[in-house]
Amino acid sequence: LVLGVTPELVGAPWPAATRPIAVERSAEVIAALGPRAPASTRALLADWRALPLAAGAIDLVVGDGALTNLRFPDDYRALAAELARVLAPGGRVALRLFAAPAVAEPLDAVAAALAAGAIGSFHALKWRVAMAIQPADRNVAVVDIGRAVEALCGDRAALAARTGWPRAVIDAIASYRGSGLRYSFPTQAEVIAALGDALAVVDIVQPGYELGERCPTVVWARR
């Protein structure tokens, strides 16, 4: 079961016997998947909190930043209960998190890192800003992320020239304007606690790339 239709996940070289099911609540996103998905993939337009699947039908659930699209903590708890319901005995849930640091990073620190050339990519900048400005409830408006990033970056052409970041990647922040969405960035400990009534942690893998400490992949089993 793939939460979202991230091309890297849906189009991954799954074992021959695997039958991926990609679940997304946006018909447009599903339609855009097109030929990137293997022929064995089934795409479902559905709410992750109410999956049209039988109990115990799924051996593996994967998601790349999927929790960020949910409201914390209520949607996290609802999702955990639903995943536990559809997960087969011995099955696993593996989710890469976008998790805020345990000690909040102020926006001034992000600005100083940008000025010092200490941020390696525009995406890293964007997520650091988002986590820095999020309110105490961990749910931050996407439009506010966009405003804060644009205010910090200033002239896009100058930023691209100074950093070497692709201009198209920088310009994509304009898509945040007028968005009604909210993203959530709880800490790793907060995520584990929110899912803990239904799912138990089996393993945590922390990558070595930039912001890897904020992007662990956590593996859960059904309680």
C-alpha positions, 0 to 999 in steps of 0.5 A, spaced: 500 500 500 503 506 497 500 512 501 500 517 495 502 516 488 510 519 489 513 516 482 519 514 486 515 509 490 510 507 485 515 506 480 520 502 484 522 495 482 517 491 486 518 484 486 515 480 481 509 478 486 508 484 489 501 488 487 502 495 489 496 499 491 497 507 490 492 511 494 491 518 493 485 523 495 486 527 488 484 525 482 488 529 478 494 526 482 492 519 480 491 521 473 498 524 472 501 518 474 500 515 467 505 510 464 510 511 470 507 506 474 508 498 473 502 495 470 501 491 476 499 497 480 492 499 482 490 506 484 485 508 488 481 515 489 480 514 497 481 517 504 487 514 507 483 514 514 477 510 511 481 505 506 476 501 501 480 495 503 478 489 507 481 488 514 488 484 514 489 485 506 495 489 506 502 486 507 506 493 507 505 500 507 510 505 505 509 513 504 514 518 503 512 524 507 505 522 507 504 524 514 505 532 512 499 532 509 495 530 515 492 534 521 496 533 527 494 529 531 487 527 530 488 525 523 495 521 525 491 517 530 485 516 525 490 513 520 494 509 525 488 506 527 486 504 519 493 502 517 493 497 523 486 495 521 488 493 514 495 490 516 496 483 515 499 479 521 507 480 521 506 486 516 509 493 516 508 500 515 514 504 513 514 512 513 519 517 511 517 523 516 519 530 515 520 531 522 521 538 526 527 538 531 526 536 538 529 543 539 526 548 535 530 552 530 528 560 529 527 563 523 533 567 524 538 561 524 535 559 518 536 566 515 543 566 517 545 559 514 542 561 508 547 568 508 553 563 510 552 559 504 550 553 509 544 550 506 545 545 500 538 546 496 532 550 496 528 544 498 532 544 505 531 551 505 523 550 504 523 545 510 527 549 515 523 555 514 516 551 514 518 548 521 521 554 524 514 558 523 509 553 524 505 554 530 505 550 537 499 545 534 504 543 529 499 545 523 502 551 518 498 554 512 502 552 506 501 560 504 505 562 510 510 557 508 510 561 501 510 568 504 516 566 509 520 563 504 519 568 499 521 574 504 527 570 506 530 569 499 528 576 496 530 576 488 530 569 485 535 570 480 540 573 485 539 567 489 539 562 483 546 565 481 549 565 488 547 558 490 547 555 483 540 552 485 535 551 479 531 557 477 525 553 476 526 549 483 526 556 486 520 559 482 516 553 484 515 556 491 510 561 487 505 555 487 504 556 495 500 562 494 493 562 495 493 555 497 488 553 502 492 547 504 496 546 511 502 541 512 504 538 519 511 537 522 511 534 529 517 532 532 519 524 531 517 523 538 510 526 537 509 522 531 511 516 534 506 518 540 500 519 536 501 513 532 503 509 538 496 506 540 495 502 534 502 501 531 509 499 535 516 502 532 520 496 530 526 500 527 528 507 525 533 509 519 536 516 519 539 517 512 546 521 511 544 526 507 542 534 508 537 534 514 537 527 514 536 527 522 529 530 520 527 525 515 528 518 518 524 512 516 520 509 521 518 502 521 512 500 525 508 493 526 501 492 528 500 492 536 
